[in-house]
Amino acid sequence: MTQANPLWKSAPATAFPRAAELPPSRPVCTRRQCAPQLVEAAAALDPDAAALVAPDGARLSYGELNRRANALASYIQSLGIAPEAAVAICLDRSFDLVVAALAAWKAGAAYLPLDPAWPVHRRQSIVEDAQAPVLISNSKLACRARYIVDIEEGVHSASPEFTSCRIRRENLAYIIYTSGSTGVPKGVEVTHGNLLNLIFWHRRAFGVTSADRASFLAGAGFDAAVWELWPYLTAGAAIAIPDESVRTSPDRLREWLTSQSVTVSFVPTAIAEPLIASHWPRETALRFLLTGADTLHRYPAAGLPFRVINNYGPTETAVVATSGEIPPEPGFALPPIGRPIANTHVYILDADRRPVAPGETGEIYIGGTGVARGYRNRPDLTAERFLENPFSLASDARMYRTGDLGRYLSDGQIAFCGRIDQQEKIRGHRVEPDEIVRVLDRHPGVVSSAVLARGKGAEKYLAAYIVPASGPELTAAALREFLARQLPDYMLPSMFVRLSELPLNSSGKLDRAALPEPSPELAFTSAEFRAPSSPVEQHVARMLMELLNLDRVGMDDNFFLLGGHSLLGAQLILRIRERFAVELTLRDLFEAQTVANLASEIERRILSSLNSMTEQEAARLLFLDERNLKP
């Protein structure tokens, strides 16, 4: 049973499979049966079964996964790593990433995922803050640790004959770094007990068996990756890994999920919204499409061949705290975030931490088995956010103060009502604007700055407000380049606004409400406006105008500085493919960025394929058809 609000009666834990779908009951986990031992058990039961499937169709069996993890764990232990030490892992979504995480556990350590796409400065600062003595990678990185282990060397330089360390529920499982309100990222320490609650709730709630196939879409540094891996690997199921170009394209992702016979998939909200509004083939194997990370604004289309589940939970409560099915019937209100999952308690409290009346809005506090240990090396912040739970009979019970607002609905579900502070979700990632301000203010040409999220849902973007110093003229491109050396892509502002001073309220604090809407008149510019001249430039500029809702776009305008981001980039790539029959990737877009460069790349690819085209195809692509001369 799971308690809702102290003013509400207890409600049953969230469960989604119908009676006929429920798998056979499984034994309750003991102190010796944590995630690595459960994966070992799955490998012993069927060593030839596929654990992971690569984009090219290559498979890693459970037996090979266990063998490689044993060998790497043996090597890690030979370095003298202490129990619960942090083992940093900087790898893309791949077989190696899973092998390295499992090996860290078997060696008695916790794993610390680092996204290779993050700037070197951010990776390095996290390794140092976590005091991680080991970094596992498959390439040389400008990131220091006491031991840097190439995963292939580690796997092949130690004996696969290895016995895993005994892991207990109270031991540390992983550390995920999130954006910090003080301007410094903070590491959330999650135990094996926290993780096991997620694993066993998930397997029961969605009827997961060894016959299932899941997807692995999240970046390594995003806590959703934890959810995408371990509930399935502990159940003997297979996990398919898509190509990078599939992850951010709703159309391609739908085709891939269908072709790969994926049965359960987590998809971030911004990608899930177009997916649940599109047409699906009836023969899809997908049973559940899980979503979360941002506020869901759309109800599923009627007739989808799978069920849509909305989820909510901060990293500090082991990925998921509430979950609920979203029916196809549209409502006037936003879709709810569901009910508390098993062994989880959600309290809606006022400023004095007293329960609000049913239906009233208050701050969300979360208690129960999923509440993490705290923040890495931050006892002050841990004490501030992880509080004694006065609503529990257990003397050591704690609850996490989320900073989110919510209210209980009449059916026991929870409506999400926004943030108390200024923390934002940008394309599925949690962002503290103050962390961006902290970096911006280091620029010698910046007197002061503020960062604010603009727009809604998938179109939400970051706007930076800059009071420039006297001296050389600042440009948006220079500011973005400066930030990109220290911050990941999702934390880079899309618009840079010039102000003579920041607006303040009567208390002398920043008046966020008085910050103006970004506009071309206020924005920093990259260059003098040049109108597109060639037909390809005109078409590309028109596409950007439609996607970004702009009146004009010039040859030298930068897609990202105009407000573009990776999700809109995926739409732009799709339009380019439909219009020019040219296949670009997000990497191509990041390298080109401007209309002129993008048009040049399209023209280059068209010309390179002329030899294999008929005269009619060449005429169409080179705009010899008079109808195509108009942008």
KADA-V167675 format. One line per field, one symbol per residue. phi: phi as a letter, one per 20 degrees, with the letter a starting at -180 (. if undefined). psi: psi as a letter, one per 20 degrees, with the letter a starting at -180 (. if undefined). burial: I if it has 9 or more other ideal C-beta (glycine too) atoms within 8 Angstrom, else O. Layout:
BEGIN
phi: ???
psi: ???
burial: ???
END
This chain:
BEGIN
phi: .ceeegedffcffgbdffgfeffgfdfffdfedegffffgfffffbfeffeccegenfcdffffgfffffffffffffemffgmfedfcdbffagfffgffffgffendddcfcfgfffggfffffgffflefccdbcbfdebebfcddffffffedcfffbdfffddgfffdbcdedfdfencgceeedeffgfffffffffffdlfcfeecddcdffgedfffgffdffeffdnedcedefgfefddgfffgffgffelfdcbecggfefgffeddedffefefecdebrncfedcefffnfebddcecbrfgfclmcdcbafdffffcfefgfdndgfglccdddcefemdgefgneebeedccofefffqdflcffffffdddfefedeffdfccdeenedbbeefenedeecodfeefcddlndecdgfffggfgfeffedebbbccecnclfefbedddcdeefpgfecffffffffffccfgfeefecddecfaefcefenegeffefffgbgfeffdeaffcfgdfgfgffffffffffdldebcegefegffeofbfffffffffffffedlddddffffffemegfffffffffffffdffedffffffffemffgfefef
psi: qpqdqhiqqqqqqpphqrgiiprqqqqqprhimaghhhggghhhgmhiqpgqprhjiqqorhghghghhgghhggghiikpqpjqpoqonqrorghggggghhgghijrqqnpppiiqqggggghggghiloippprjrpqmpqrgpoophgghhijqpioqpqqpprhiqpgrppprpqhjjpqqppoprhggghggghgghghjlpriiqprqnhqqhjpihhghifhhghiijrqpporqhihhjogghgggghghikphppppqghhhghgiirpqqhjqipgpoqrahrppiqqqqqjqjrqpppqqprhiklgphqqqporipqrhrqprjbrqrpkqpppoqahjkqprqpiqpaqpqprahiprgbqokmhghghhhoqpoijqiphjqrqpohjqqrqprhjirpppjaqgajqqoolipppohhhgghggiiphjpgrrqpqpraqcijprpppppoqrqbqpqqhgggggghiiiqrgijpqhqoppqhqppqahjjqpnhhipqpqqhhiqqqhrqppqqgqhgggggghghgghjlqhqprhjppghiijqahghhhhghghgghgikporrhggghhggrgghghggghghghijhhjqrhggggghjkiphhjip.
burial: OIIIIOOIOOIOIIOIIOOOOOIOOOOOIOOOOIIIIIIIIIIOOIIOIIIIIIOOOOOIIIIIIIIIIIIIIIIIIOIOIOOOIIIIIIIOIIIIIIIIIIIIIIIIIIIIIIIIOIIIOIIIIIIOIIOIIIIIIOOOIOIOIOOIIOIOOIIOOIOIOIOIOOIOIOIIIIIIIIIIOOIOIIIIIIIIIIIIIIIIIIIIIIIIIIOIIIIIIIOIIIIIIIIIIIIIIIIIIIIIIIOOIIIIIIOIIIOIIIOIOIIIIIIIIIIIIOIIOIOIOOOIIIIIIIIIIIOIOOIIIOOIIIIIIIIIIIIIIIIIIIIIIIOIOOOOOOIIIIIIIIIIIIIIIIOOOOIIOOOOOIIIIIIIOIIIOIIIOIOOIIOOIIIOIOIIOOOOIIIIIIOIIIIIIOOIIIIIOOIOOIIIIIIIIIIIIIIIIIIIIOOOIIOOIIIIIIOOIIOIIIIIIIIIOOOOOIIIIIIIOIIIOIIIOIIIIIIIIOIOOIOOIOOOOOIOOOIOOIOOOIIIOIOOOOOIOOIIIIIIIIIIIOIIOOOOIIIIIIIIIIIIIIIIIIIIIIIIIOOIOIOIIIOIIOOIIIIIIIIIIIIOIIOOOOOOIOOOOIIIIOOOOOOOOOO
END
